[in-house]
Amino acid sequence: MAVSDCPPEDAQTVFSALNAVFVSDRATDDAPPDSAGTGVTVWAATVDVSAPPAEAAPRRLTAPVTATVQGGYWAVDRLRAGLASVFALQEVGSTSGDQEQEAQLRLVTRPIAA
């Protein structure tokens, strides 16, 4: 999974949420560094979706985050479901192949019922 078009704090929120619902190669305290350059910064993580997603509370983002997920159809669907349990998401694009899929998602703060 790759996260871009956001400040490092929002990338950290996404990775922290992923660690709450799945197992990831990023430690919970592995804060994405800020980029000093003017180009687009992309942060990446490998996520193990072999177990069903755990329940987690919604997380707050300061702005929309672009997430690109890639893998087998089943894995992408499970990762999408895990992210949807924490964030509101919109699929903004996808590419499908014979055995795998890539989906570009827009993550925003999920409305919290009062």
Phi and psi restraints in degrees (range 20) as a CNS / XPLOR table:
assign (resid 1 and name C) (resid 2 and name N)
       (resid 2 and name CA) (resid 2 and name C) 1.0 -123.8 20.0 2
assign (resid 2 and name N) (resid 2 and name CA)
       (resid 2 and name C) (resid 3 and name N) 1.0 141.2 20.0 2
assign (resid 2 and name C) (resid 3 and name N)
       (resid 3 and name CA) (resid 3 and name C) 1.0 -122.0 20.0 2
assign (resid 3 and name N) (resid 3 and name CA)
       (resid 3 and name C) (resid 4 and name N) 1.0 133.7 20.0 2
assign (resid 3 and name C) (resid 4 and name N)
       (resid 4 and name CA) (resid 4 and name C) 1.0 -150.5 20.0 2
assign (resid 4 and name N) (resid 4 and name CA)
       (resid 4 and name C) (resid 5 and name N) 1.0 -179.7 20.0 2
assign (resid 4 and name C) (resid 5 and name N)
       (resid 5 and name CA) (resid 5 and name C) 1.0 57.7 20.0 2
assign (resid 5 and name N) (resid 5 and name CA)
       (resid 5 and name C) (resid 6 and name N) 1.0 42.2 20.0 2
assign (resid 5 and name C) (resid 6 and name N)
       (resid 6 and name CA) (resid 6 and name C) 1.0 -156.9 20.0 2
assign (resid 6 and name N) (resid 6 and name CA)
       (resid 6 and name C) (resid 7 and name N) 1.0 162.7 20.0 2
assign (resid 6 and name C) (resid 7 and name N)
       (resid 7 and name CA) (resid 7 and name C) 1.0 -72.5 20.0 2
assign (resid 7 and name N) (resid 7 and name CA)
       (resid 7 and name C) (resid 8 and name N) 1.0 158.4 20.0 2
assign (resid 7 and name C) (resid 8 and name N)
       (resid 8 and name CA) (resid 8 and name C) 1.0 -56.6 20.0 2
assign (resid 8 and name N) (resid 8 and name CA)
       (resid 8 and name C) (resid 9 and name N) 1.0 -32.5 20.0 2
assign (resid 8 and name C) (resid 9 and name N)
       (resid 9 and name CA) (resid 9 and name C) 1.0 -62.9 20.0 2
assign (resid 9 and name N) (resid 9 and name CA)
       (resid 9 and name C) (resid 10 and name N) 1.0 -39.8 20.0 2
assign (resid 9 and name C) (resid 10 and name N)
       (resid 10 and name CA) (resid 10 and name C) 1.0 -71.5 20.0 2
assign (resid 10 and name N) (resid 10 and name CA)
       (resid 10 and name C) (resid 11 and name N) 1.0 -36.6 20.0 2
assign (resid 10 and name C) (resid 11 and name N)
       (resid 11 and name CA) (resid 11 and name C) 1.0 -60.7 20.0 2
assign (resid 11 and name N) (resid 11 and name CA)
       (resid 11 and name C) (resid 12 and name N) 1.0 -42.5 20.0 2
assign (resid 11 and name C) (resid 12 and name N)
       (resid 12 and name CA) (resid 12 and name C) 1.0 -62.0 20.0 2
assign (resid 12 and name N) (resid 12 and name CA)
       (resid 12 and name C) (resid 13 and name N) 1.0 -39.7 20.0 2
assign (resid 12 and name C) (resid 13 and name N)
       (resid 13 and name CA) (resid 13 and name C) 1.0 -61.9 20.0 2
assign (resid 13 and name N) (resid 13 and name CA)
       (resid 13 and name C) (resid 14 and name N) 1.0 -42.8 20.0 2
assign (resid 13 and name C) (resid 14 and name N)
       (resid 14 and name CA) (resid 14 and name C) 1.0 -64.8 20.0 2
assign (resid 14 and name N) (resid 14 and name CA)
       (resid 14 and name C) (resid 15 and name N) 1.0 -46.9 20.0 2
assign (resid 14 and name C) (resid 15 and name N)
       (resid 15 and name CA) (resid 15 and name C) 1.0 -66.2 20.0 2
assign (resid 15 and name N) (resid 15 and name CA)
       (resid 15 and name C) (resid 16 and name N) 1.0 -36.7 20.0 2
assign (resid 15 and name C) (resid 16 and name N)
       (resid 16 and name CA) (resid 16 and name C) 1.0 -63.4 20.0 2
assign (resid 16 and name N) (resid 16 and name CA)
       (resid 16 and name C) (resid 17 and name N) 1.0 -41.9 20.0 2
assign (resid 16 and name C) (resid 17 and name N)
       (resid 17 and name CA) (resid 17 and name C) 1.0 -64.3 20.0 2
assign (resid 17 and name N) (resid 17 and name CA)
       (resid 17 and name C) (resid 18 and name N) 1.0 -41.5 20.0 2
assign (resid 17 and name C) (resid 18 and name N)
       (resid 18 and name CA) (resid 18 and name C) 1.0 -59.9 20.0 2
assign (resid 18 and name N) (resid 18 and name CA)
       (resid 18 and name C) (resid 19 and name N) 1.0 -41.3 20.0 2
assign (resid 18 and name C) (resid 19 and name N)
       (resid 19 and name CA) (resid 19 and name C) 1.0 -67.2 20.0 2
assign (resid 19 and name N) (resid 19 and name CA)
       (resid 19 and name C) (resid 20 and name N) 1.0 -22.2 20.0 2
assign (resid 19 and name C) (resid 20 and name N)
       (resid 20 and name CA) (resid 20 and name C) 1.0 -78.7 20.0 2
assign (resid 20 and name N) (resid 20 and name CA)
       (resid 20 and name C) (resid 21 and name N) 1.0 -27.7 20.0 2
assign (resid 20 and name C) (resid 21 and name N)
       (resid 21 and name CA) (resid 21 and name C) 1.0 -107.1 20.0 2
assign (resid 21 and name N) (resid 21 and name CA)
       (resid 21 and name C) (resid 22 and name N) 1.0 -23.6 20.0 2
assign (resid 21 and name C) (resid 22 and name N)
       (resid 22 and name CA) (resid 22 and name C) 1.0 -139.0 20.0 2
assign (resid 22 and name N) (resid 22 and name CA)
       (resid 22 and name C) (resid 23 and name N) 1.0 179.9 20.0 2
assign (resid 22 and name C) (resid 23 and name N)
       (resid 23 and name CA) (resid 23 and name C) 1.0 -98.2 20.0 2
assign (resid 23 and name N) (resid 23 and name CA)
       (resid 23 and name C) (resid 24 and name N) 1.0 135.7 20.0 2
assign (resid 23 and name C) (resid 24 and name N)
       (resid 24 and name CA) (resid 24 and name C) 1.0 -132.8 20.0 2
assign (resid 24 and name N) (resid 24 and name CA)
       (resid 24 and name C) (resid 25 and name N) 1.0 161.9 20.0 2
assign (resid 24 and name C) (resid 25 and name N)
       (resid 25 and name CA) (resid 25 and name C) 1.0 -82.3 20.0 2
assign (resid 25 and name N) (resid 25 and name CA)
       (resid 25 and name C) (resid 26 and name N) 1.0 0.2 20.0 2
assign (resid 25 and name C) (resid 26 and name N)
       (resid 26 and name CA) (resid 26 and name C) 1.0 -100.5 20.0 2
assign (resid 26 and name N) (resid 26 and name CA)
       (resid 26 and name C) (resid 27 and name N) 1.0 128.2 20.0 2
assign (resid 26 and name C) (resid 27 and name N)
       (resid 27 and name CA) (resid 27 and name C) 1.0 -67.3 20.0 2
assign (resid 27 and name N) (resid 27 and name CA)
       (resid 27 and name C) (resid 28 and name N) 1.0 151.4 20.0 2
assign (resid 27 and name C) (resid 28 and name N)
       (resid 28 and name CA) (resid 28 and name C) 1.0 -57.4 20.0 2
assign (resid 28 and name N) (resid 28 and name CA)
       (resid 28 and name C) (resid 29 and name N) 1.0 -34.7 20.0 2
assign (resid 28 and name C) (resid 29 and name N)
       (resid 29 and name CA) (resid 29 and name C) 1.0 -93.2 20.0 2
assign (resid 29 and name N) (resid 29 and name CA)
       (resid 29 and name C) (resid 30 and name N) 1.0 11.2 20.0 2
assign (resid 29 and name C) (resid 30 and name N)
       (resid 30 and name CA) (resid 30 and name C) 1.0 -81.9 20.0 2
assign (resid 30 and name N) (resid 30 and name CA)
       (resid 30 and name C) (resid 31 and name N) 1.0 83.6 20.0 2
assign (resid 30 and name C) (resid 31 and name N)
       (resid 31 and name CA) (resid 31 and name C) 1.0 -75.1 20.0 2
assign (resid 31 and name N) (resid 31 and name CA)
       (resid 31 and name C) (resid 32 and name N) 1.0 129.9 20.0 2
assign (resid 31 and name C) (resid 32 and name N)
       (resid 32 and name CA) (resid 32 and name C) 1.0 -62.6 20.0 2
assign (resid 32 and name N) (resid 32 and name CA)
       (resid 32 and name C) (resid 33 and name N) 1.0 132.3 20.0 2
assign (resid 32 and name C) (resid 33 and name N)
       (resid 33 and name CA) (resid 33 and name C) 1.0 -72.6 20.0 2
assign (resid 33 and name N) (resid 33 and name CA)
       (resid 33 and name C) (resid 34 and name N) 1.0 152.6 20.0 2
assign (resid 33 and name C) (resid 34 and name N)
       (resid 34 and name CA) (resid 34 and name C) 1.0 -78.1 20.0 2
assign (resid 34 and name N) (resid 34 and name CA)
       (resid 34 and name C) (resid 35 and name N) 1.0 141.6 20.0 2
assign (resid 34 and name C) (resid 35 and name N)
       (resid 35 and name CA) (resid 35 and name C) 1.0 -92.5 20.0 2
assign (resid 35 and name N) (resid 35 and name CA)
       (resid 35 and name C) (resid 36 and name N) 1.0 132.1 20.0 2
assign (resid 35 and name C) (resid 36 and name N)
       (resid 36 and name CA) (resid 36 and name C) 1.0 -84.7 20.0 2
assign (resid 36 and name N) (resid 36 and name CA)
       (resid 36 and name C) (resid 37 and name N) 1.0 -13.6 20.0 2
assign (resid 36 and name C) (resid 37 and name N)
       (resid 37 and name CA) (resid 37 and name C) 1.0 -81.1 20.0 2
assign (resid 37 and name N) (resid 37 and name CA)
       (resid 37 and name C) (resid 38 and name N) 1.0 177.9 20.0 2
assign (resid 37 and name C) (resid 38 and name N)
       (resid 38 and name CA) (resid 38 and name C) 1.0 -99.6 20.0 2
assign (resid 38 and name N) (resid 38 and name CA)
       (resid 38 and name C) (resid 39 and name N) 1.0 -5.2 20.0 2
assign (resid 38 and name C) (resid 39 and name N)
       (resid 39 and name CA) (resid 39 and name C) 1.0 -80.7 20.0 2
assign (resid 39 and name N) (resid 39 and name CA)
       (resid 39 and name C) (resid 40 and name N) 1.0 -178.8 20.0 2
assign (resid 39 and name C) (resid 40 and name N)
       (resid 40 and name CA) (resid 40 and name C) 1.0 -78.2 20.0 2
assign (resid 40 and name N) (resid 40 and name CA)
       (resid 40 and name C) (resid 41 and name N) 1.0 133.3 20.0 2
assign (resid 40 and name C) (resid 41 and name N)
       (resid 41 and name CA) (resid 41 and name C) 1.0 -100.6 20.0 2
assign (resid 41 and name N) (resid 41 and name CA)
       (resid 41 and name C) (resid 42 and name N) 1.0 134.0 20.0 2
assign (resid 41 and name C) (resid 42 and name N)
       (resid 42 and name CA) (resid 42 and name C) 1.0 -122.8 20.0 2
assign (resid 42 and name N) (resid 42 and name CA)
       (resid 42 and name C) (resid 43 and name N) 1.0 129.5 20.0 2
assign (resid 42 and name C) (resid 43 and name N)
       (resid 43 and name CA) (resid 43 and name C) 1.0 -110.4 20.0 2
assign (resid 43 and name N) (resid 43 and name CA)
       (resid 43 and name C) (resid 44 and name N) 1.0 142.0 20.0 2
assign (resid 43 and name C) (resid 44 and name N)
       (resid 44 and name CA) (resid 44 and name C) 1.0 -128.6 20.0 2
assign (resid 44 and name N) (resid 44 and name CA)
       (resid 44 and name C) (resid 45 and name N) 1.0 155.5 20.0 2
assign (resid 44 and name C) (resid 45 and name N)
       (resid 45 and name CA) (resid 45 and name C) 1.0 -149.7 20.0 2
assign (resid 45 and name N) (resid 45 and name CA)
       (resid 45 and name C) (resid 46 and name N) 1.0 150.3 20.0 2
assign (resid 45 and name C) (resid 46 and name N)
       (resid 46 and name CA) (resid 46 and name C) 1.0 -102.4 20.0 2
assign (resid 46 and name N) (resid 46 and name CA)
       (resid 46 and name C) (resid 47 and name N) 1.0 130.5 20.0 2
assign (resid 46 and name C) (resid 47 and name N)
       (resid 47 and name CA) (resid 47 and name C) 1.0 -119.8 20.0 2
assign (resid 47 and name N) (resid 47 and name CA)
       (resid 47 and name C) (resid 48 and name N) 1.0 132.1 20.0 2
assign (resid 47 and name C) (resid 48 and name N)
       (resid 48 and name CA) (resid 48 and name C) 1.0 -93.3 20.0 2
assign (resid 48 and name N) (resid 48 and name CA)
       (resid 48 and name C) (resid 49 and name N) 1.0 112.2 20.0 2
assign (resid 48 and name C) (resid 49 and name N)
       (resid 49 and name CA) (resid 49 and name C) 1.0 -107.5 20.0 2
assign (resid 49 and name N) (resid 49 and name CA)
       (resid 49 and name C) (resid 50 and name N) 1.0 21.2 20.0 2
assign (resid 49 and name C) (resid 50 and name N)
       (resid 50 and name CA) (resid 50 and name C) 1.0 -66.7 20.0 2
assign (resid 50 and name N) (resid 50 and name CA)
       (resid 50 and name C) (resid 51 and name N) 1.0 -28.6 20.0 2
assign (resid 50 and name C) (resid 51 and name N)
       (resid 51 and name CA) (resid 51 and name C) 1.0 -97.8 20.0 2
assign (resid 51 and name N) (resid 51 and name CA)
       (resid 51 and name C) (resid 52 and name N) 1.0 150.2 20.0 2
assign (resid 51 and name C) (resid 52 and name N)
       (resid 52 and name CA) (resid 52 and name C) 1.0 -58.9 20.0 2
assign (resid 52 and name N) (resid 52 and name CA)
       (resid 52 and name C) (resid 53 and name N) 1.0 151.0 20.0 2
assign (resid 52 and name C) (resid 53 and name N)
       (resid 53 and name CA) (resid 53 and name C) 1.0 -64.6 20.0 2
assign (resid 53 and name N) (resid 53 and name CA)
       (resid 53 and name C) (resid 54 and name N) 1.0 140.5 20.0 2
assign (resid 53 and name C) (resid 54 and name N)
       (resid 54 and name CA) (resid 54 and name C) 1.0 -77.4 20.0 2
assign (resid 54 and name N) (resid 54 and name CA)
       (resid 54 and name C) (resid 55 and name N) 1.0 161.1 20.0 2
assign (resid 54 and name C) (resid 55 and name N)
       (resid 55 and name CA) (resid 55 and name C) 1.0 -77.7 20.0 2
assign (resid 55 and name N) (resid 55 and name CA)
       (resid 55 and name C) (resid 56 and name N) 1.0 142.8 20.0 2
assign (resid 55 and name C) (resid 56 and name N)
       (resid 56 and name CA) (resid 56 and name C) 1.0 -148.3 20.0 2
assign (resid 56 and name N) (resid 56 and name CA)
       (resid 56 and name C) (resid 57 and name N) 1.0 152.4 20.0 2
assign (resid 56 and name C) (resid 57 and name N)
       (resid 57 and name CA) (resid 57 and name C) 1.0 -75.8 20.0 2
assign (resid 57 and name N) (resid 57 and name CA)
       (resid 57 and name C) (resid 58 and name N) 1.0 151.6 20.0 2
assign (resid 57 and name C) (resid 58 and name N)
       (resid 58 and name CA) (resid 58 and name C) 1.0 -56.9 20.0 2
assign (resid 58 and name N) (resid 58 and name CA)
       (resid 58 and name C) (resid 59 and name N) 1.0 149.9 20.0 2
assign (resid 58 and name C) (resid 59 and name N)
       (resid 59 and name CA) (resid 59 and name C) 1.0 -117.3 20.0 2
assign (resid 59 and name N) (resid 59 and name CA)
       (resid 59 and name C) (resid 60 and name N) 1.0 150.3 20.0 2
assign (resid 59 and name C) (resid 60 and name N)
       (resid 60 and name CA) (resid 60 and name C) 1.0 -99.1 20.0 2
assign (resid 60 and name N) (resid 60 and name CA)
       (resid 60 and name C) (resid 61 and name N) 1.0 129.9 20.0 2
assign (resid 60 and name C) (resid 61 and name N)
       (resid 61 and name CA) (resid 61 and name C) 1.0 -109.1 20.0 2
assign (resid 61 and name N) (resid 61 and name CA)
       (resid 61 and name C) (resid 62 and name N) 1.0 150.3 20.0 2
assign (resid 61 and name C) (resid 62 and name N)
       (resid 62 and name CA) (resid 62 and name C) 1.0 -81.7 20.0 2
assign (resid 62 and name N) (resid 62 and name CA)
       (resid 62 and name C) (resid 63 and name N) 1.0 -21.6 20.0 2
assign (resid 62 and name C) (resid 63 and name N)
       (resid 63 and name CA) (resid 63 and name C) 1.0 -158.8 20.0 2
assign (resid 63 and name N) (resid 63 and name CA)
       (resid 63 and name C) (resid 64 and name N) 1.0 165.2 20.0 2
assign (resid 63 and name C) (resid 64 and name N)
       (resid 64 and name CA) (resid 64 and name C) 1.0 -59.3 20.0 2
assign (resid 64 and name N) (resid 64 and name CA)
       (resid 64 and name C) (resid 65 and name N) 1.0 146.7 20.0 2
assign (resid 64 and name C) (resid 65 and name N)
       (resid 65 and name CA) (resid 65 and name C) 1.0 -121.6 20.0 2
assign (resid 65 and name N) (resid 65 and name CA)
       (resid 65 and name C) (resid 66 and name N) 1.0 137.0 20.0 2
assign (resid 65 and name C) (resid 66 and name N)
       (resid 66 and name CA) (resid 66 and name C) 1.0 -93.2 20.0 2
assign (resid 66 and name N) (resid 66 and name CA)
       (resid 66 and name C) (resid 67 and name N) 1.0 126.4 20.0 2
assign (resid 66 and name C) (resid 67 and name N)
       (resid 67 and name CA) (resid 67 and name C) 1.0 -123.1 20.0 2
assign (resid 67 and name N) (resid 67 and name CA)
       (resid 67 and name C) (resid 68 and name N) 1.0 131.7 20.0 2
assign (resid 67 and name C) (resid 68 and name N)
       (resid 68 and name CA) (resid 68 and name C) 1.0 -112.8 20.0 2
assign (resid 68 and name N) (resid 68 and name CA)
       (resid 68 and name C) (resid 69 and name N) 1.0 122.2 20.0 2
assign (resid 68 and name C) (resid 69 and name N)
       (resid 69 and name CA) (resid 69 and name C) 1.0 -116.9 20.0 2
assign (resid 69 and name N) (resid 69 and name CA)
       (resid 69 and name C) (resid 70 and name N) 1.0 142.8 20.0 2
assign (resid 69 and name C) (resid 70 and name N)
       (resid 70 and name CA) (resid 70 and name C) 1.0 -142.5 20.0 2
assign (resid 70 and name N) (resid 70 and name CA)
       (resid 70 and name C) (resid 71 and name N) 1.0 139.5 20.0 2
assign (resid 70 and name C) (resid 71 and name N)
       (resid 71 and name CA) (resid 71 and name C) 1.0 162.3 20.0 2
assign (resid 71 and name N) (resid 71 and name CA)
       (resid 71 and name C) (resid 72 and name N) 1.0 -165.8 20.0 2
assign (resid 71 and name C) (resid 72 and name N)
       (resid 72 and name CA) (resid 72 and name C) 1.0 -63.8 20.0 2
assign (resid 72 and name N) (resid 72 and name CA)
       (resid 72 and name C) (resid 73 and name N) 1.0 158.6 20.0 2
assign (resid 72 and name C) (resid 73 and name N)
       (resid 73 and name CA) (resid 73 and name C) 1.0 -55.9 20.0 2
assign (resid 73 and name N) (resid 73 and name CA)
       (resid 73 and name C) (resid 74 and name N) 1.0 -45.2 20.0 2
assign (resid 73 and name C) (resid 74 and name N)
       (resid 74 and name CA) (resid 74 and name C) 1.0 -62.4 20.0 2
assign (resid 74 and name N) (resid 74 and name CA)
       (resid 74 and name C) (resid 75 and name N) 1.0 -43.6 20.0 2
assign (resid 74 and name C) (resid 75 and name N)
       (resid 75 and name CA) (resid 75 and name C) 1.0 -65.7 20.0 2
assign (resid 75 and name N) (resid 75 and name CA)
       (resid 75 and name C) (resid 76 and name N) 1.0 -43.2 20.0 2
assign (resid 75 and name C) (resid 76 and name N)
       (resid 76 and name CA) (resid 76 and name C) 1.0 -63.8 20.0 2
assign (resid 76 and name N) (resid 76 and name CA)
       (resid 76 and name C) (resid 77 and name N) 1.0 -41.9 20.0 2
assign (resid 76 and name C) (resid 77 and name N)
       (resid 77 and name CA) (resid 77 and name C) 1.0 -62.4 20.0 2
assign (resid 77 and name N) (resid 77 and name CA)
       (resid 77 and name C) (resid 78 and name N) 1.0 -42.3 20.0 2
assign (resid 77 and name C) (resid 78 and name N)
       (resid 78 and name CA) (resid 78 and name C) 1.0 -67.7 20.0 2
assign (resid 78 and name N) (resid 78 and name CA)
       (resid 78 and name C) (resid 79 and name N) 1.0 -40.9 20.0 2
assign (resid 78 and name C) (resid 79 and name N)
       (resid 79 and name CA) (resid 79 and name C) 1.0 -65.3 20.0 2
assign (resid 79 and name N) (resid 79 and name CA)
       (resid 79 and name C) (resid 80 and name N) 1.0 -41.5 20.0 2
assign (resid 79 and name C) (resid 80 and name N)
       (resid 80 and name CA) (resid 80 and name C) 1.0 -59.3 20.0 2
assign (resid 80 and name N) (resid 80 and name CA)
       (resid 80 and name C) (resid 81 and name N) 1.0 -44.0 20.0 2
assign (resid 80 and name C) (resid 81 and name N)
       (resid 81 and name CA) (resid 81 and name C) 1.0 -64.3 20.0 2
assign (resid 81 and name N) (resid 81 and name CA)
       (resid 81 and name C) (resid 82 and name N) 1.0 -40.3 20.0 2
assign (resid 81 and name C) (resid 82 and name N)
       (resid 82 and name CA) (resid 82 and name C) 1.0 -63.8 20.0 2
assign (resid 82 and name N) (resid 82 and name CA)
       (resid 82 and name C) (resid 83 and name N) 1.0 -43.4 20.0 2
assign (resid 82 and name C) (resid 83 and name N)
       (resid 83 and name CA) (resid 83 and name C) 1.0 -65.0 20.0 2
assign (resid 83 and name N) (resid 83 and name CA)
       (resid 83 and name C) (resid 84 and name N) 1.0 -38.1 20.0 2
assign (resid 83 and name C) (resid 84 and name N)
       (resid 84 and name CA) (resid 84 and name C) 1.0 -67.7 20.0 2
assign (resid 84 and name N) (resid 84 and name CA)
       (resid 84 and name C) (resid 85 and name N) 1.0 -19.6 20.0 2
assign (resid 84 and name C) (resid 85 and name N)
       (resid 85 and name CA) (resid 85 and name C) 1.0 -76.7 20.0 2
assign (resid 85 and name N) (resid 85 and name CA)
       (resid 85 and name C) (resid 86 and name N) 1.0 -16.6 20.0 2
assign (resid 85 and name C) (resid 86 and name N)
       (resid 86 and name CA) (resid 86 and name C) 1.0 -113.7 20.0 2
assign (resid 86 and name N) (resid 86 and name CA)
       (resid 86 and name C) (resid 87 and name N) 1.0 -34.2 20.0 2
assign (resid 86 and name C) (resid 87 and name N)
       (resid 87 and name CA) (resid 87 and name C) 1.0 -125.9 20.0 2
assign (resid 87 and name N) (resid 87 and name CA)
       (resid 87 and name C) (resid 88 and name N) 1.0 158.7 20.0 2
assign (resid 87 and name C) (resid 88 and name N)
       (resid 88 and name CA) (resid 88 and name C) 1.0 -81.0 20.0 2
assign (resid 88 and name N) (resid 88 and name CA)
       (resid 88 and name C) (resid 89 and name N) 1.0 135.9 20.0 2
assign (resid 88 and name C) (resid 89 and name N)
       (resid 89 and name CA) (resid 89 and name C) 1.0 -135.4 20.0 2
assign (resid 89 and name N) (resid 89 and name CA)
       (resid 89 and name C) (resid 90 and name N) 1.0 153.4 20.0 2
assign (resid 89 and name C) (resid 90 and name N)
       (resid 90 and name CA) (resid 90 and name C) 1.0 -132.5 20.0 2
assign (resid 90 and name N) (resid 90 and name CA)
       (resid 90 and name C) (resid 91 and name N) 1.0 131.3 20.0 2
assign (resid 90 and name C) (resid 91 and name N)
       (resid 91 and name CA) (resid 91 and name C) 1.0 -81.4 20.0 2
assign (resid 91 and name N) (resid 91 and name CA)
       (resid 91 and name C) (resid 92 and name N) 1.0 122.1 20.0 2
assign (resid 91 and name C) (resid 92 and name N)
       (resid 92 and name CA) (resid 92 and name C) 1.0 -106.1 20.0 2
assign (resid 92 and name N) (resid 92 and name CA)
       (resid 92 and name C) (resid 93 and name N) 1.0 -6.0 20.0 2
assign (resid 92 and name C) (resid 93 and name N)
       (resid 93 and name CA) (resid 93 and name C) 1.0 178.0 20.0 2
assign (resid 93 and name N) (resid 93 and name CA)
       (resid 93 and name C) (resid 94 and name N) 1.0 155.1 20.0 2
assign (resid 93 and name C) (resid 94 and name N)
       (resid 94 and name CA) (resid 94 and name C) 1.0 -156.5 20.0 2
assign (resid 94 and name N) (resid 94 and name CA)
       (resid 94 and name C) (resid 95 and name N) 1.0 154.2 20.0 2
assign (resid 94 and name C) (resid 95 and name N)
       (resid 95 and name CA) (resid 95 and name C) 1.0 -132.4 20.0 2
assign (resid 95 and name N) (resid 95 and name CA)
       (resid 95 and name C) (resid 96 and name N) 1.0 130.1 20.0 2
assign (resid 95 and name C) (resid 96 and name N)
       (resid 96 and name CA) (resid 96 and name C) 1.0 -116.5 20.0 2
assign (resid 96 and name N) (resid 96 and name CA)
       (resid 96 and name C) (resid 97 and name N) 1.0 139.5 20.0 2
assign (resid 96 and name C) (resid 97 and name N)
       (resid 97 and name CA) (resid 97 and name C) 1.0 -117.8 20.0 2
assign (resid 97 and name N) (resid 97 and name CA)
       (resid 97 and name C) (resid 98 and name N) 1.0 -167.8 20.0 2
assign (resid 97 and name C) (resid 98 and name N)
       (resid 98 and name CA) (resid 98 and name C) 1.0 -65.5 20.0 2
assign (resid 98 and name N) (resid 98 and name CA)
       (resid 98 and name C) (resid 99 and name N) 1.0 -42.1 20.0 2
assign (resid 98 and name C) (resid 99 and name N)
       (resid 99 and name CA) (resid 99 and name C) 1.0 -120.0 20.0 2
assign (resid 99 and name N) (resid 99 and name CA)
       (resid 99 and name C) (resid 100 and name N) 1.0 -11.3 20.0 2
assign (resid 99 and name C) (resid 100 and name N)
       (resid 100 and name CA) (resid 100 and name C) 1.0 -144.0 20.0 2
assign (resid 100 and name N) (resid 100 and name CA)
       (resid 100 and name C) (resid 101 and name N) 1.0 169.8 20.0 2
assign (resid 100 and name C) (resid 101 and name N)
       (resid 101 and name CA) (resid 101 and name C) 1.0 -137.8 20.0 2
assign (resid 101 and name N) (resid 101 and name CA)
       (resid 101 and name C) (resid 102 and name N) 1.0 149.3 20.0 2
assign (resid 101 and name C) (resid 102 and name N)
       (resid 102 and name CA) (resid 102 and name C) 1.0 -123.2 20.0 2
assign (resid 102 and name N) (resid 102 and name CA)
       (resid 102 and name C) (resid 103 and name N) 1.0 129.5 20.0 2
assign (resid 102 and name C) (resid 103 and name N)
       (resid 103 and name CA) (resid 103 and name C) 1.0 -126.0 20.0 2
assign (resid 103 and name N) (resid 103 and name CA)
       (resid 103 and name C) (resid 104 and name N) 1.0 136.0 20.0 2
assign (resid 103 and name C) (resid 104 and name N)
       (resid 104 and name CA) (resid 104 and name C) 1.0 -104.3 20.0 2
assign (resid 104 and name N) (resid 104 and name CA)
       (resid 104 and name C) (resid 105 and name N) 1.0 123.3 20.0 2
assign (resid 104 and name C) (resid 105 and name N)
       (resid 105 and name CA) (resid 105 and name C) 1.0 -118.0 20.0 2
assign (resid 105 and name N) (resid 105 and name CA)
       (resid 105 and name C) (resid 106 and name N) 1.0 149.2 20.0 2
assign (resid 105 and name C) (resid 106 and name N)
       (resid 106 and name CA) (resid 106 and name C) 1.0 -110.7 20.0 2
assign (resid 106 and name N) (resid 106 and name CA)
       (resid 106 and name C) (resid 107 and name N) 1.0 118.3 20.0 2
assign (resid 106 and name C) (resid 107 and name N)
       (resid 107 and name CA) (resid 107 and name C) 1.0 -101.9 20.0 2
assign (resid 107 and name N) (resid 107 and name CA)
       (resid 107 and name C) (resid 108 and name N) 1.0 134.3 20.0 2
assign (resid 107 and name C) (resid 108 and name N)
       (resid 108 and name CA) (resid 108 and name C) 1.0 -136.0 20.0 2
assign (resid 108 and name N) (resid 108 and name CA)
       (resid 108 and name C) (resid 109 and name N) 1.0 166.5 20.0 2
assign (resid 108 and name C) (resid 109 and name N)
       (resid 109 and name CA) (resid 109 and name C) 1.0 -62.2 20.0 2
assign (resid 109 and name N) (resid 109 and name CA)
       (resid 109 and name C) (resid 110 and name N) 1.0 131.0 20.0 2
assign (resid 109 and name C) (resid 110 and name N)
       (resid 110 and name CA) (resid 110 and name C) 1.0 -77.1 20.0 2
assign (resid 110 and name N) (resid 110 and name CA)
       (resid 110 and name C) (resid 111 and name N) 1.0 132.6 20.0 2
assign (resid 110 and name C) (resid 111 and name N)
       (resid 111 and name CA) (resid 111 and name C) 1.0 -59.7 20.0 2
assign (resid 111 and name N) (resid 111 and name CA)
       (resid 111 and name C) (resid 112 and name N) 1.0 134.4 20.0 2
assign (resid 111 and name C) (resid 112 and name N)
       (resid 112 and name CA) (resid 112 and name C) 1.0 -102.8 20.0 2
assign (resid 112 and name N) (resid 112 and name CA)
       (resid 112 and name C) (resid 113 and name N) 1.0 124.5 20.0 2
assign (resid 112 and name C) (resid 113 and name N)
       (resid 113 and name CA) (resid 113 and name C) 1.0 -66.0 20.0 2
assign (resid 113 and name N) (resid 113 and name CA)
       (resid 113 and name C) (resid 114 and name N) 1.0 139.5 20.0 2
